Amino acid sequence: MTGATRGIGLEAARDLLRRSPETHLVVLGRESSAARVLPQLREISPHVSTVNVNLASKAGIDTAAAHVEDLLDAGELPAMKGIVCNAGVHLSDALRTSEDGYELTFAVNVLATHLLLRRLHPHLEAPGRVVVTVSDAHFGDLRHTGGTMPAPHWKGPEIVSRPGAFDRSERVRSGGRRAYVTSKLGAIHLVHEWARRLPDGIDILAYNPSLVTGTGLAREMGGSAQFIMKWFMPILEVTPLVDTPPVAGRKLADVILGVTDAPTGSYIHRTAPARSSAESYDADREQALWDWMEQA
């Protein structure tokens, strides 16, 4: 599981270990972050391991995946039943690069997911499940974002993977936020294409936690979004519109454990299958993304 060292990922990890004590959880994260949460998780269950990974590096992802494979081959891990790609970044511009020269938001939110799955999915045993955390921000409309996000601008992976792919990429809204919503659209495309290719008995689902307070994701968003997340969103916690990290984490754990039932390729909105945006259903675009990823 990536993204298990903070926010809803950490809450989901805790809930997963409490509810499924036979599960051995492998936390893929930065060494320092994983070391910080490992004692907390091992208070719940001894069956927790950590693997250092840099999701902004193709070589780092390969090294981490190879480590997992070595642990499986040595019998130090039980059979793999699931992969959870929960990590993500949301930056204040679309100019920063990964170690390999890709725009950083795209590299972590889309490319890293594909590279991990490409390497590790052959080890999954049926019935198995892959869960990818996405966002309803990919709709980019007033209903789903309250006007805080622009619409995604998908120009093809060869374009949106480049730093400076969007007009005024140096700005918060037209750069950082547009890169974020576009990457989440790309992640849903990726889920659809993997659903066509995974063998029977191995499902892949896109999980949308929707509005969640206190995750830290907005720390680099800048502008009005930081004000909204800090002061306005907590007010909404008393309504059913917003979840706290423990609640959203439990819902993510429900998806991981199969409590939330859905056909492979589904988009889960909080607790149930739903339709993602009309733009997210495009087989030609999904095939093109897959082809580009395979060459990346």
N, C-alpha and C positions, 0 to 999 in steps of 0.2 A: 504494500500500500504506500503510495506517495501522498504527501500532504497530510501526514498523520501526526505532525509535531505541533500543530496549533489549530485554533478555530474549530470548525465542524469536523475536520478530519480527526483531530485528537479526541473530540467527544465521541465520534463514531467508533474509534479504536477502543476506547474505554468500554463503551456499551457492548461492542462485539465480544470483547474478552469476558465480560460479566455474563452475557447470555449464551455464549458458546465456549465453555471452558476447555473443550477439546481442541479448539482452533489454535494453531501456531501462527502468530502474526509476525510478518517480516516488514519492518518499517524501513522504507527507502527514503533517505533524507540526508541533508548535510550532517556531517559527523558531529558537529557541535550541537546542533538542534536535537538530533537523535539521542545523544548522550544526556541531554537535559530532561527528556521525557521518559527515557527508559526506566528509571527507578519508579516513576509514577505508574507506568503500565505493569511493571513486574510486581507491584503491590497487589494488583488484581489477578495476575496470572504469571506463572514462571515461563510460559510458552511465548516468549517475545524475543525476537532477534532484530538487530539493526544492520543495515548495509549502507555504506556511504555512497551518495550519488550526487552528481552535478547535472541537473536536468537541462542546463544550458550548454552542454557539451556532448557531442556524439560519442567521443571516446569515453567520457565519464559514464554515459548510459551503458555502453558496451561492457565496461569494466564491472559495473554494478550487476548487470544481467549475468555476466559470466560467474560472478561470485555466487549468485543465487543458484545457478546451474551446478556449481561445484558442491554447494551444500546439499542439493537434491541428490546428486550422484553419490555423495558420501553417506547418505542416509541420515544426515543431521537435520533434515526437514522432512515432514510427512509429504504425501502426495499433494501437489498443488491443486486447489479447488477454486481459487479465485484470484483475480488481479483487480486492484482498485486504483484508478488514476485520478486522484483528487487534487493534486498540486496545481497551482496556477498563480500567475502574476497579473497585476493591473498597474501599469506605470503611468507617469505623467506626460510621456511623449512617446513617439514611435520611431525614435532615432537610435536607441541603444541596441547593441549587438550581442549575440551569443558568441561563444568561443569560435564557432565555425562561420561567423559572419552573417547569420540570419537575424532578422529583427527579433528582439528578445521575447516579446509577448508571444509571437507566433511560435518561436522555438520551444518555449516551455509549455504553452497551452495546447499545441497541436502536434508539432513534430516529435517531441519527447514521448507523447502517448503512443504514437505509431511505432517508434523505434523500440520502446519497451515491449509492446505487444508482439511485434515481429520476432523479437528474440525469445520471448518467454511463452507465447501461446502454445507452442507444441508440447509443453510440459503440463498443460491443464488436463485434468481427468474429468470425464463426464460423470455425473452432471456438474458442470462448472459455470462460473459466471464472471463476466468482466463488467465493471462499473466505471463509467467516466463521468466526472462531475462537470456539468455545463452551466448555463445561466439563461434565464428568460430575458436577460439584457440583449440577447441576439435578435429579439424582435425589433428593438430600436424604436419603439413607438411610445406614445404617451401612456397608454394603458399599462404597459409592462414596466416602464422605467420612470414614469412621472416626469418625463422631460429631461431627466438628468443625463441621458445617454443619446448619442446620435445613432442613426441607422448604420448597420454594417455596410461596408463597401467591398464586396468580393470582386477582385480583379483577376482571379486565378492565383494558384499558389506560387507561381514563379514571380508574381508581382508583390502580393501581400506579405511574402516572406522576407522582403527586402527592407532595410531601414529607410525611412523616408518615403514609403509607398503611397502615403496619403497627402493630399493638399494640406499644407500647414502642419506637417507632422511634428513640428516642434511644440505645438500648442497642446493644452490639456484635453480639450474636447475633441478637436478635429484630428489630433494625433493619438494621444494615449488612450482615450476612451474609445475612439473608433477602432484602434488596433485591438482593444479588448473585446468589443462586441463582435468584430469580424473573426477573431480567433475562436470565440465560442460558437459562432455559426460553423466555422471549419471543423470544430470538434464534433458537432452533430453530423455533419457530412461524413466524417471519419467513422462514426459509430454505424451509420447506415451501410457504408461499404464493408466494414468488417463483419457486419451481420450477414451479409451475402456470402462471405468467404469462410467463416468459422465452421467447423464440423458440427453435425447434429449433436445436441447435448451440451454444447458450449454456447451460452447466451451472452450477449453484450447489450447493455442498457445505458442510456444517458440520463443522469439524475440532475434535476434542477432544484436546488434548495430554495430558490426565490429569495425574498428579502430576509436577511439574517443580520442581526446587530452584533457588534463586538467581535468580528472575525479578524480585524486588522487589515483586510484586503484593501480598504480605501486609504491606507496610510500614504500612498504615493499618488493618489488620484488628483489631488490639488483642487483649487477652485472651490465652487459651492458644494461639491460632493462631500468634502471633508466636514464642512459645517453641518450638512444634512445628516450624515452618518453619526456625527458626534452628539448633536442636540435634538434633531427632529425624530430620527428613527427610534431612539429609546422610548419616546412617548407612545409610539405605535405598538410597543411590546404588549400592551394590555389589550390589543385587538388581535383578531385572527389573521391579520394581514402580514404579520411579521413573526419570525421565530427567533429565539435565542439560540446560541450555539449548542447547548445540550439537547434542545428539542430537535433542531435540524440534524444534529449528529445521530440521534436515535432514528430519525427517518432515513438517513443514509444507511445506517446499520440494517434497517428493515429491508432495504433494497439489496444489500450485500448478502444477507442471510436468506433471501428468497421469500421473506414474509410478504413483501410487496410483489405480487405476481404480475408478470407482463410478458408478452412475446418478445423474442429477441429483436433488437433494433428499436425498441420503444423509447420514447421520451417520457420520463417520470416527472411529473410536476408535484413535488413535495411528497405526496402519498399515493398517487394513482397515475396510470398512463393517461397521456393527453396528446394533443397535436402540438408540435412545435410550429415555427413560423412557416408560411407557405413557401418562402424562399429556401427553407432548409431541405425540401424534398426535390432533389435534382440529380437524377442518376448520372447524367453526363458530367456534371460538375464533380460528383463524388468519385467517378472513375478517373477523371483528370487529376484530382487530388491524390488518389492512390498511386497513379502512375508516377506523379512527381515525387511523392514520398519514397517510392521504391528506388528512385535514382538519387535521392538526397544523401 
